[in-house]
Structure formats: structure tokens, C-alpha cells
Amino acid sequence: MTENISYQPTSGITYDPEDALYWDVAALNAEIERTFEICHGCRMCFKYCDSFPSLFSFIDDRHDGDVRKITDAETAQVMDECFQCKLCEVQCPYTVRENHEFQLDFPKLVHRYKAQRYKVEGLSVRDRILGDPDRLARFSRVASGLVNSLNSRSQVHRFFLDKVLGIHQKKRLPRFAKKTFTQWAKKHGFIRSVKDGEVVIFPTCYVENNEPAIGHDTVSVLEKNGVDVSCESGLECCGMPAWESGDLTTLRAKAKNNLTRLLPHVREGKKVVAINPTCSMMLRQEYPELVETADREDAKALADAVTDPSEFLWSIRSEERFNTDFKSTPETVNYHSPCHLRAQAVGFKGRDLLRKIPGVKPMTTMECCGHDGTFAMKSEGFEVSVRIGKKSFDGMSSQEASVWATDCPLAALQFAQHAEKEPLHPMTILARAYEADGFPTPIDEIKD
């Protein structure tokens, strides 16, 4: 008689890449088998991505309920269908977060699997390109905007990207800005001594290279609330796009650079305001466990200082400097809660701040938009991302609102393409509401 698979952690459980066991194939396989068995029995996370429906189908329809019969190819499919939204870890009752004895963490198991695969197989050309947004942005600027034109107008170019590189032909790709956020910060005097300022901005590669205006609005709102803002030059991508493919080497290189540049500010007692939820999650939750041992004390210090901009503003809402002197209002707002803010247990601080604007009573959608880093850009991920994001598209569209909001710029891109309305970042909405012509409705026209 076949012995049952124990739900207790195997001797091979570890999510620390500094532990030699992390790279042991047999140890990983034992943990995969145990995790698959628990997930098959629970099935709570059937709705988040295709990983779990595929897993359950393989076990039920092909293997008569026997997890041990899952093939290597089937395991690879389950792992590749995970796009690291983290919602299964948020939902799961058996996690380290919940102090449960099973110590499950499906997203980290996927990362461990991909890290081992990367070590053997390396990266595809596509994953090398998408895994380093900083390099791609530098190339775009050198090309004087040609990349933007080709991406948005050339069907031949998009056909090439799809068939040769695996970047979907129909995906609306982020545009690259002519001037970076850091260039703007230097021009306006925000690159200062590390001793200056109450907070330092971590703009993230997306705000740095694609939508610096979100960074401008964030700085504006912080200043209107009496926050002394500083910025730092030379910061890089948080490393998540590389880590999505298991590329620990690139992640650590970028993390090392960011630690070197941000730690002097942290030691001066500053908060690190990270504008993109994925990036704040990386700095706060992933760096302390993924960087080299020698860097972990620094990574923990950085993690303790990281905050989302809405989270920081909410923390000073009871102080005299908190500014509610709004001049105009959008009145009706639909707010989308990003998955990676939920993974950090930040709550809905962006939505709650919008309630401070007279007349605003936000409606909230918590479904995943399906973009999830580079997943929606890939040929095999685009249509899946649209299907998974449909609940969020429908949720945001279900009630009329003059403005949509989300803290995640990539979610905004997803909504713009598939729900035909582009959400604004909460910092942008607040920045406009402080201006008399920011929205059509003046505050003095709002009735109690």
C-alpha cells in the first residue's frame, strides 16, 4: 500500500538561496510534491491564476488523484502559469504568515523552481530583455523615441516581437519618457545631501523611465503636506522582472546598487517612499531573504524604512501639517486595489486618502487585473491575462465614475487597453484636487 504524503514540511524546505539545500533538486521535488498534495486537498485558490486549475486537472483527470504521478512537463506548466500575484499566499491558511505548521508559500516555491531552472538553462532572449527594464529604457532614449513609434504604429515590428521574441503583438506596451524622473529631480533641486529631507523617493523603473509624471505628483502632494522630500540618483529597477524568471544574479546586482544608494538615507532616519506596489513589496519583503548574507542586515534596515506613498500620507493624517485644503473634486471614483499592496497587508490607504477630498465616496474593486509584471506582455500570457483580469474590468465598469484610480501603473495600462478607461494614481488625483482647475467641480459647489 502506498504511504500517504505527509502535510508536514519536508527536510528539504527552504526559501533561502544562501542555503545549499535551496539548490538541491531532490529536496525541491519533495517540497513540490507535498505542496501539490495540500493544494489538491484544499482547492481554495482555484480562482487566481491557471496554476491551480491545471494542477487539479492533472491530478484528477490524468492521474486518478495521485500527486506522485505528476510529470516534469506538467510541473513546469503549473510553475510557468504562476505570475506572482501573491494572492494565493494572502488567501492560504497554511502559510508562514499565518504561523501555520505546514509553512506553505506557493509563490516562493515557484521562484525556487525557476531559480534552479535558470541555473541549468539560463534565460531566453526575451526574458533577458524584459528582465532589465533599465537597459531597455536606455536603449529607447538613445533611439530618440523610435522604440515608442515602432511599438505603437508598426505592425511589422510587432509581428517580429511576437514571432521572434515572444512579446504579444496586441499588447499595449509602456511608452518611454523623453526625460527620466531623476533628470526632473536634478533640475528641480531634489538630489540633495543625504542629511537633507524627511523621505527619499524610490521612483521605481516604471516611474523613472515610463511615467515620471506620477513621481512629480507624488513629490507635489508630499510637499503640500509639509514633507521634506529628497531624491537619489543612480537607483535601478527593484529586480522583480529578472526574478520572475529565476535570475537571482541580476536581482542581487540591482539590489546591491539600491542598498548602497538608499542606506545612507535610511541611516539618517528617512522613510523610503516606493511608488510602485511591486517595488515596495520587493524592497520590503523579498530583499531581506534574497540578497547575499553580507547584505541582509542592510536589507532589513531598508525594508523597515520602506513605505507606499499613500501609506506614508495616511500615517501623518492626524498631524497639523496634513493638508485637506482641496480646491476641486472628481466626486465619483472607482478604486482598484493592487495585488502587491494586498500582499504587504497595507490595506486601502490610497482609497482612504481619496475620501478626504470632499464629495468623494470611492467604490472598490479587489480583483487581480491580470497584468502582473511582464506576464501580460508575453505571447503566451497576453490572452490569459485578459481572461483573468475580466473580473476587475467588469468590477470597475459596473458603476459609473468620473475617475478610476489604482496605485499600480501597470494595472492602469491594463485597464486602459481592456476596459477603455485609464485609472489615475491616487497621488495624481490628490495633486489635481489641490488645484482649482484640477477637476471640473469646485469644492464650494459640493453640498453636505
Secondary structure by P-SEA (a helix, b strand, c coil): ccccccccccccccccccccccccaaaaaaaaaaaaaaaaaccccccccaaaaaaaaaaccccccccccccaaaaaaaaaaccccccccccccccccccccccccaaaaaaaaaaaaaacccccaaaaaaacaaaaaaaaaaacaaaaaaacccaaaaaaaaaacccccccbbbbbbcccaaaaaaaaccccccccccbbbccccccccccaaaaaaaaaaaaaaccbbbbbccccccaaaaaaacaaaaaaaaaaaaaaacaaaaaabbbbbbccaaaaaaacccccccccccaaaaaaaaaaacccaaaaaaaacccccccccccccccbbbbbbbaaaaaaccccaaaaaaaaccccbbbbbccccccccccccccccaaaaaaaaaaaaaaaacccccbbbbccaaaaaaaaacccbbbbcaaaaaaaaacccccccccccccc
